[in-house]
């Protein structure tokens, strides 16, 4: 049992009617930002931390 193009179109129309196009665009942007942030944090996690860069300069 597979989903055909007509069924996908009907589901998409129902989703647009329920949420509206503006709300869907906002949700898509939020999801994209979350994915980008997740990928960046995963990439940064693999890098070794430089202990000297994390130290505060001495106060005079």
Secondary structure, 3 states (H helix, E strand, C coil): CCCCHHHHHHHHHHHHHHHCHHHHHHHHHHHHHHHHHHHHHHHHHCCCCCHHHHCCCCCC
